[in-house]
Amino acid sequence: MRTKTRSSSQTISLIGVFGALILLQSFVPMVGYIRVFPGLPQISTVHLTVLIGAILVGYHGAAILGGFWGVLSLIIAYTTAPDPLSFALFHQPLIAILPRILAPLVAVLVYRHMQQWPNLGLVLAGVLGALTNTIGVIACTWLIYAGRAASLVAGATGWQLGLILAGMFLTNALFEAALAGIGVPVIGRVLLHLQHQL
C-alpha cells in the first residue's frame, strides 16, 4: 500500500514538473517552437518534453500531459498565433488537442512493448510519437477542411489540400522525428535510471 501511494505521489509530482516545463516552452519565444523557414509551420521542441514525461508517468499521465499541450496550443492560436496558418489550424480543438494526446500515448505503447530492447524502444518511442503528432495534425486538418479546402488554400481541392499540407509539414516531420529519436533516449535513459533509484 505504501509503495502504491509513493508511486502515485511520484507520478503526480512528475506530471506537475513536466506540465510546468511544457507551459514554459509554450510561451517563451524560440524555446518550445522555432521558426526555421518563413511561411512554414514552426518546428516544435515541446514534443520532447511531452514524450519523455509520458514514458516516465505511463498512459494516464501521458494523456494528461498531451491534453495540456493541446489546450495550450489552442490558447496560443487564439491569443498569440505567430501567423495566419497557425491560427487557421490550431484554433480548431480537434487539430490542436487530439494529435497532442495521441503522440505521448503512442510513445508509451511503443516503449512498453520494447522492454527487451529499452534503448531501441526509447528511440522508436520518440520517432513514432513525434510522427504521430505531425501526421495527426495533417489528418485532422484534412478532415475539417477537405470539403472547403479553398478557404484554407485558394483554389485547392480536398486532395490538393492534403498534398499541400504533407509538403508543408515534411520539414517539421523529419526534424521533429530526428530530434525525438536522439533526445528521448539520451534524456529518457537518465531520467528512467533516476526514477528507478527513488
TAHUUR-V217240 format. One record per backbone hydrogen bond with DSSP energy under -1.0 kcal/mol. NH is the residue of the N-H (numbers start at 1). CO is the residue of the C=O. If there is no record, write none. Layout:
((NH/CO) (NH/CO))
This chain:
((5/1) (6/2) (7/3) (8/4) (9/5) (10/6) (11/7) (12/8) (13/9) (14/10) (15/11) (16/12) (17/13) (18/14) (19/15) (20/16) (21/17) (22/18) (23/19) (24/20) (25/21) (26/22) (27/23) (28/24) (31/28) (32/25) (34/43) (40/37) (43/34) (45/32) (46/32) (48/45) (50/46) (51/47) (52/48) (53/49) (54/50) (55/51) (56/52) (57/53) (58/54) (62/58) (63/59) (64/60) (65/61) (66/62) (67/63) (68/64) (69/65) (70/66) (71/67) (72/68) (73/69) (74/70) (75/71) (76/72) (77/73) (78/74) (79/75) (80/76) (87/83) (88/84) (89/85) (90/86) (91/87) (92/89) (96/92) (97/93) (101/97) (102/98) (103/99) (105/101) (106/102) (107/103) (108/104) (109/105) (110/106) (111/107) (112/108) (113/109) (114/111) (117/114) (121/117) (122/118) (123/119) (124/120) (125/121) (126/122) (127/123) (128/124) (129/125) (130/126) (131/127) (132/128) (133/129) (134/130) (135/131) (136/132) (137/133) (138/134) (139/135) (140/136) (141/137) (142/138) (143/139) (144/140) (145/141) (146/142) (148/145) (151/148) (152/149) (153/149) (156/153) (161/157) (162/158) (163/159) (164/160) (165/161) (166/162) (167/163) (168/164) (169/165) (173/169) (174/170) (175/171) (176/172) (177/173) (178/174) (179/175) (180/176) (181/177) (182/178) (183/179) (184/180) (186/182) (187/183) (188/184) (189/185) (191/187) (192/188) (193/189) (194/190) (195/191) (196/192) (197/193))
